[in-house]
Every structure is written in structure tokens, then in C-alpha cells.
């Protein structure tokens, strides 16, 4: 007898049925106010850098090998000496509770359950002491003009059990994120006629915002105003390699430098003590028309020469992207938008679904490539078409 199951309804069911990160993005767009969605989805100026990052992954050509036992494709690896279930790190993202009221709590819990690292941002909406989810927790740092406050924040991260410190170096000033400007995005959100209209379209989002702790950057004393002006007020544009060396002396654990796009800068930061570098153009959110991370990756990996781990981010929206990046020289990929679409779509369950999709993509791609493990990926497995 054929059993017919009743269809499941509601957003939770749609999140569970999502087959790709693109599916989660569509759900997120329907259920999140435009300003919050655009903060995640958008990039700087004409958004060319973000588009080129996706175009670079479209140029990937896999070279599968056949007649190999791939019955149990294994995505596990090690990142900075600790096991990870896949070559994936959840990237630091600012203002995360704007996307969903569960914010960083949901993301960290999903990452811990999946067995991958999660990076809390300096611009996060939860202070480092309160994010106590069991798992591999990293902390992302921007250097502030107030070095004393910076040092205190680093000490708080260390005391709270964060294992690695990730210094972002591509933000001396804020990029021109025009979607945010046009949407009038401020911290906290202003109750304009546009936001009042948004309440009618997204009542549950606004209810959760208004009935949970105030939305603010948890590590900053003053968070009022437009995003770009606040960044320019707090971040230090005078940062040099001497500051990296100072940080190396202050931080006892692994040190990662994020925002590298060239071989010379990669050698510079590794010589100054970095244990890992992230080849990144900040998701296209800083300098538009900056070099594309995936295209820059092989030269950076060659320049580092095994002295530090090399990660890459920018445009990673499925597990095949991760496998391609590993084949081109990355130890792992950082993802931001991919899990934030899941968060906006369904909170912690949405982030978990995003990680499940990415993991399934990776295992399938490995098997179809004729590789059983991540370590079997190399330049013979993948290339970028001209």
C-alpha cells in the first residue's frame, strides 16, 4: 500500500525542504525587512567585487578520477591543530541579531553541533563573555584608535576561552555600502515611515526585535548612528605591521590575519607572526573592484609555502565551492552570507540547514571527483578556466 504523507506547512517546513543556499536566500528575503536583508546581501558601490567572486567560482572546472573507492567520502580536516568535520569556518559578521533575534547564540550553537569553528565579530551583538556554546570559538578583532580598549577586548576574549584571534586588516575606513545608505540603516534602527511600513509586512521580525534585549554592538560603548560613520569614528586607519607584531606578543594562541589579496602582504604578515591568513576582499563590502579572492588564492598559497594555513572567503555559496578552493590551495573556506541566509530564514534551524546543505555538497563533490578525503584534493583535481 502506498502511504501518502500530509504536506508540512510553515516557514520551518520550507527551511527543512531547502535544497540549496539559494533556496534559503529566497526564504530569508520574504521574511526579513529589506534593510536587514540588504545588509547581508549587498556589497560596496557597484557590487562588482561580489559579482566577480561568484563569477570566479563559475569558472571552476573539476577533473574527476574514476575507478576509485569513494564509498565513504570523508570531509574531516584539521584547522590550526584541531579537528573540524569539514574545511569550513563560520565567518565573523556584524550586527547578527538584526538578521534574527537569536543572532550569535543560534550561529554558535549550530556551528558547535556541526563540529566547525565559529568566529565572533568585534561588531557582534553579543559580548564575548556571553557566548558560551561548546565548540571551537574564534574571535575577530578590528584595531581601534583606543589601543587600551583594544587590549582589554583581547584580554576578555582570551579569558572567555576563545582559541584563535582573527585580525581584519582591510577596513582602515568603511566601504561605501550603498544599499545601507539608501535604506537609511542605523544603529539602533530608526522608526521612520519606511520602517513602520516594514512592521506591517514583517510583524514577527519586529515583535522579536522589540521584545528582546536592545540591538547594539556589544563591544562598543557608543553604537548610535549610521554604520559607516561609526566605523570611521572607532577604527584606526594608521594600523601597520608593528601593530600586528604587538598583537602577536599579546595573544598566546593562534593568530589569523584576514584581508590579504597578494603574495607580498601574505609573506609580510606571516613573517610578523601570523599562523594563518584569509585571502579575502571582505565579501566585496570594502573596496569595489578589488582582486578576486579565489583568483588570488594560488599565488598566496605558494608565497606562504606551508609556513601558515591559508583560508579564503568571498562568494562561497555551496559545498562544491569549498572543494574547489581546497583544490586550489586553501586549507578551508570562511562563509558569511551562506549561513546568514539560513539564520534569516529560520534561526538556529536555518543555520543548521545551511551547514547540512554545504556538508552534503562537499561529500557528493568529493565522491564524484574520485577522492575519499580532503587531503586527496590538489591542482590535478580542479582548475580555473581562462
Buried (B, 14 or more C-beta within 10 A) or exposed (E): EEEEEEEEEEBBEBBBEBEBBEBBBBBBBBBBBBBBBBBBBBBBBEBBBBBBBBBBBEBBEBEEEEEEEBEEBBBEBEBBEEEBBBBBBBBBBBBBBBBBBBBBBBBBBBBBBBBBBBBBBBBBBBBBEEBEBEBBBBBBBBBBEEEEBBBEBBEBBBEBEBBBBBBBBBBBEBBBBBBBEEBEBBBEBEEEEEBEEBBEEBEEBBEBBEEEEEBBBBBBEEBEEBBBEBBBEBBBEEBEBEBBBBBBEBBEBBBBBBBBBBBEBBBBBBEBBBBBBBBBBBBBBBBBEBBBBBBBBBBBBEBBEEBBBBBBBBBBBBBBBBBBBBBBBBBBBBBBBBBBBBBBBBBBBBBBBBBBBBBBBBBBBBBBBBBBBBEBBEEEBBBBEE
